[in-house]
Amino acid sequence: MALGSLIALGADPEVIIEQLHSIGLTEFVLEVRARQVHGIQATDIDVVIPLPNHADHEDHDHHKSHDHHHRRLQDIQNMIMSGTLSERARTRALLVFNVLAEAEARVHGTTLEEVHFHEVGAVDSLVDIVGTCIALDLLDIEMIRVSSLPWSHGFVHCAHGILPLPAPATLMLLRGFKFHESGITGELITPTGAALIRALAEQSTFPEMTLQSVGYGSGKNDYGIPSLLRGVLGEI
């Protein structure tokens, strides 16, 4: 949703793909399409992994990657450092993964070196995080502000089993941030989204600025409210 909102604001997906390829992420196709969500035009992103053997599958086109590559923090840091990312995009991406690794280590009682990135190590989440940092740089965004965050209810299935929502890593990352009750059962903020917020954003009331553009990134779930992340771009 973050990447979708930034592409809606004008970040070029072809440049993002080219830079992702430079760090060794080549086994994906980034599908970008317009989608109506509750009547609002939004940008929907899909990270798809082409199947190696099309003859064995009914769906000859693609599938969403659920194959969790268990990368460690060092593996991801080496990938990010190896490419042609700008200094700002590289620094931001490293910071996001570092705060995420710290949160995972604390939640699961392990060390930074031993943290295995299950969902986050998968190709689609790497594309989400690094792609978002590339897009922020392409748009020359210097500061990010977020409003109060929605508290949700329920449970989610993940590599560690069934976890309560908000997920433990999400809450560890968002200590110090203000929440409001949403009344919604379902995951509204993932650990990936929480890591982007913790590493790159500050919480505030809406800043005084000249509004330049608005972009909407589309989510996959329908909880009865528009599943959108709205990015408002402006100049102070």
Buried (B, 14 or more C-beta within 10 A) or exposed (E): BBBBBBBBBEBEBEEBBEBBEBBEBEEBEBEBEEBEBEEEEBBBBBBBBEBEEEEEEEEEEBEEBEEBBEBBBEEBBEBBEEBEBEEBBBBBBBBBBBBBBBBBBBBBEEEBEEBBBBBBBBBBBBBBBBBBBBBBBBBEBEEBBBEEBBBBBEBBEBBBEEBEBBBBBBBBBBEEBEBEEBEBEBBBBBBBBBBBBBBBEEBEEEEEEEEEEEBBBBBEEEBEEBBBBBBBBBEE
